[in-house]
């Protein structure tokens, strides 16, 4: 295998490639957990990352939890725990009518561009 | 009667399905000094080209984007080939004269009509000879698209040489079955293996049996489309990664290919995925290619409407896009 004909690859999981400095990486972890909470809330789940322990903790409202190593692993666990897939192309995200929770923030038409 | 040497320019056609590893294979050949004297033509179905920047070792590279050379982009290809021929015979032309053409097709191109078009052109017929059709086949996903995509089969049927890529990523049983299947589809083609462009040994077929491929003729073929989404400057990679990882988990069987460059605080990241597999992003030096296409991400697949991606980015991850998605 040749490792010389390309450009250097970002280390770690691909979803974490956007942060280089340790302070940026920590900030990205907290941001990731915050974004995940917003998405997983609709599935009755929550996400937690304390910034020091490796991985992301996904929990149900009844206290069941599982630690996953990275974002790619989140979705399979979320699907299993909630019983339905998290699909960014599902009707709630691509339907013509904006979901009520975001309707007041997004003028109609803007989201479709 | 004497056998005059054929002075036509040999053309090597490099084809293969979406994400099968064409550019990686070619990049490695160029890195090792092969084909560096050739004029490289890169054809991409999407409007925004990405692959050409990876072929920086080529001395002369031309890009045909926004349509497959076998159909929408055919006229553009023929015009470009005629230009190359004109330059070759123009005594006043002081640019480089190439004695070899390599055409890397888009992953949605059928090599057959391209070869027919070159051979049917009354001018090109006398100046260019199709020397070899090389088709690369992804060891990891090859059997899957052979089952479902007529185009994947047609590409393999046309090959003089088949290169199975990503040999290290597939298990041996699957690799043997893929090899047995390819030998049934195109028994005449030479077969070799590759990992990141380097030659790799293929296992013998042994007692492996070819995949029984379903008949695909007559069914309704769902069209594969190319859609470009331009992220707003300063887009949050964390949010984008969250969205894309979820998207590929849910829809990775339909979204066959994603590629583009995203500007982040840690550099310009070259993003590439094939179905659910995302490569570690390469960090591009600032001097490689203009930045005008940075933050443009190309999605190639089926089962979604072009506008869906922009909507989903906004609603799922809070990310804005700046240009209306386009269908190629």
Interface residues (C-beta under 8 A of the other chain):
Chain A: X1 X2 X3 X4 X5 X6 X7 X8 X9 X10 X11 X14 X15 X16 X17 X18 X19 X20 X21 X24 X28 X31 X32 X35 X36 X39 X71 X72 X74 X75 X76 X79 X85 X86 X87 X88 X89 X90 X92 X93 X94 X98 X99 X102 X106 X110 X111 X112 X113
Chain B: X24 X27 X28 X30 X31 X32 X54 X57 X168 X195 X196 X197 X198 X200 X236 X237 X238 X239 X240 X241 X242 X243 X244 X245 X246 X247 X248 X249 X250 X251 X262 X264 X265 X266 X267 X269 X270 X271 X278 X279 X280 X281 X282 X283 X284 X285 X288 X303 X304 X305 X307 X308 X310 X311 X312 X314 X315 X316 X317 X318 X321 X322 X323 X324
